């Protein structure tokens, strides 16, 4: 099968199968070989690797993965694309196509069976509406992951790698950075897709930590504090927490914790680093006891 990275080959397949773009699945098919090469390079895909691909579409990126990886499992939710993938991937014997919802698959079991329990690589051109649930689902599942390299909306990629004090910094930045090092490796204009999306895209690589990079006594409590502090990001941190009754934290306790850290009572959550949030939640947890 000819490379789908070349636009006329993609158009041919789309016409042959009379493919209607499914808005509910956020389908935009990549037609730029340079971007495909960048994704493979960023993920560091080699002949030793088992790669899990999410949302192969018509198989454009899958072809490149098959050329470079030991084995590829491609998970596609749209059953109408399965016959297309049978054709476009017919030249490869190292790929398995699974017609499932990635959010309902046991990835840990796949890693055990296909990669001997060793860390796997995940590559995806994700529908933008499902980006955050998929990525956070992967990171929070404690599945052995080496890296996740995904095409996402540029704005979301910027939020994932944002640093304290910037407008893009928020709960997503902290959650992603708790589990990984995030780096945008390519910005991708709309003309690299059929049909053209209405927003800019970016490829971001998340290099997963073997263990979290900060020490939080209660991971769940820390993330509840983070979410509360960004729910009302213009408020001071202590006011934001006191306004969230589910936390059971009052202003005096928050002020005491900030004082122990050498921070002012007027500090906002958007200025705290991940390490500071971990320390703050640890102190608050001990005060509440």
Residue pairs with C-beta under 8 A, 6 or more apart in sequence:
1 63
1 87
1 88
1 89
1 90
1 91
2 9
3 9
3 33
3 63
4 10
4 13
4 29
4 31
4 58
4 59
4 60
4 63
4 88
5 30
5 31
5 32
5 33
5 36
5 60
5 63
5 64
6 31
6 33
7 31
7 194
10 29
10 31
10 58
10 60
10 194
11 194
13 19
13 58
13 84
13 87
13 88
14 29
14 58
14 194
17 83
17 84
19 58
19 80
19 81
19 84
21 27
21 28
21 195
22 78
22 80
25 55
25 77
25 78
25 127
26 126
26 127
26 128
26 129
26 130
27 57
27 78
27 127
28 125
28 193
28 194
28 195
28 196
28 197
29 57
29 58
29 60
29 193
29 194
30 36
30 60
30 61
30 125
30 151
30 192
30 193
31 60
31 192
31 193
31 194
32 188
32 192
35 186
35 188
35 192
35 203
36 60
36 61
36 64
37 64
38 185
38 186
38 203
39 61
39 64
39 123
39 149
39 151
39 186
39 203
40 64
40 65
40 68
42 149
42 185
42 186
42 203
42 205
43 51
43 121
43 123
43 147
43 149
43 205
44 121
44 147
45 51
45 65
45 68
45 69
45 121
45 123
46 68
46 69
47 68
47 69
47 70
48 70
49 68
49 69
49 70
49 71
49 120
49 121
50 69
50 70
50 71
50 72
50 73
50 111
50 114
50 115
50 120
50 121
51 65
51 69
51 71
51 72
51 73
51 120
51 121
51 122
51 123
52 72
52 73
52 75
52 107
52 110
52 120
52 121
52 122
52 123
53 61
53 62
53 65
53 72
53 73
53 74
53 75
53 122
53 123
53 124
54 75
54 102
54 122
54 123
54 124
54 126
54 134
54 150
55 75
55 76
55 77
55 102
55 124
55 125
55 126
55 127
56 62
56 74
56 75
56 76
56 81
56 85
56 97
57 76
57 81
57 125
58 81
58 84
58 85
58 88
59 74
59 84
59 85
59 88
59 89
60 88
61 123
61 125
62 72
62 74
62 85
62 88
62 89
62 95
63 88
63 89
63 92
65 72
65 74
65 95
65 123
66 72
66 89
66 92
66 94
66 95
69 94
69 121
70 94
71 94
71 95
71 96
71 114
72 92
72 94
72 95
72 96
73 95
73 96
73 98
73 110
73 114
74 85
74 89
74 95
74 96
74 97
74 98
75 98
75 100
75 102
75 105
76 82
76 85
76 97
76 98
76 99
76 100
77 99
77 100
77 101
77 102
79 99
82 97
82 99
85 97
86 97
89 95
89 97
98 105
102 134
102 137
103 130
103 133
103 134
103 137
107 120
107 138
107 141
107 143
108 141
108 142
108 143
108 144
110 120
111 117
111 118
111 119
111 120
111 143
111 144
114 120
117 144
118 144
119 144
119 145
119 146
119 208
120 143
120 144
120 145
120 146
121 145
121 146
121 147
121 148
121 149
122 138
122 145
122 147
122 148
122 149
122 150
123 148
123 149
123 150
124 134
124 148
124 149
124 150
124 151
125 150
125 151
126 134
126 135
126 150
126 151
126 152
128 152
128 153
128 156
128 197
128 199
131 150
131 152
131 153
131 156
132 156
132 172
135 148
135 150
135 160
135 176
135 206
136 175
136 176
138 145
138 148
139 145
139 148
139 175
139 176
139 178
139 179
139 180
139 206
139 208
140 179
145 208
146 207
146 208
147 180
147 205
147 206
147 207
147 208
148 180
148 205
148 206
148 208
149 185
149 203
149 204
149 205
149 206
150 203
150 204
150 206
151 188
151 201
151 202
151 203
152 160
152 201
152 202
152 204
153 199
153 200
153 201
153 202
154 187
154 188
154 199
154 200
154 201
154 202
155 168
155 199
155 200
156 172
157 184
157 202
157 203
157 204
158 168
158 184
158 202
159 168
159 169
159 170
159 172
159 173
160 172
160 173
160 176
160 177
160 182
160 204
160 206
161 173
161 176
161 177
161 182
161 183
161 184
161 204
162 168
162 169
162 170
162 173
163 169
163 173
164 270
164 271
164 272
164 273
165 270
165 271
169 270
170 230
170 233
170 270
171 223
171 226
171 227
171 230
174 223
174 226
174 274
174 277
175 223
175 226
176 182
176 206
177 213
177 274
178 212
178 213
178 214
178 274
179 206
179 208
179 209
179 212
180 206
180 207
180 208
180 209
181 206
181 207
181 209
182 204
182 205
182 206
183 204
183 205
183 207
184 202
184 203
184 204
185 203
185 204
185 205
186 202
186 203
187 200
187 201
187 202
188 200
188 201
188 202
188 203
189 200
189 201
190 196
190 197
190 198
190 199
190 200
190 201
192 201
193 201
212 219
213 274
214 274
214 275
214 277
214 278
215 278
215 282
216 222
216 278
216 281
216 282
217 281
217 282
217 285
218 281
218 285
221 281
221 284
221 285
222 277
222 278
222 281
224 244
224 246
224 247
225 241
225 247
225 249
225 277
225 280
225 281
225 284
226 269
226 277
228 240
228 241
228 243
228 244
228 247
229 237
229 240
229 241
229 268
229 269
229 270
229 272
229 277
230 240
230 269
230 270
231 240
231 244
232 239
232 240
232 243
233 240
233 268
233 269
233 270
234 268
235 243
235 268
236 265
236 266
236 267
236 268
237 254
237 258
237 267
237 268
237 269
237 272
238 251
238 254
238 255
238 258
238 265
239 251
240 269
241 247
241 249
241 251
241 254
242 249
242 250
242 251
242 254
248 288
249 284
249 288
253 284
253 287
253 288
254 284
255 265
256 283
256 287
257 280
257 283
257 284
257 287
258 264
258 265
258 267
258 280
259 265
260 283
261 276
261 279
261 280
261 283
263 276
269 277
272 280
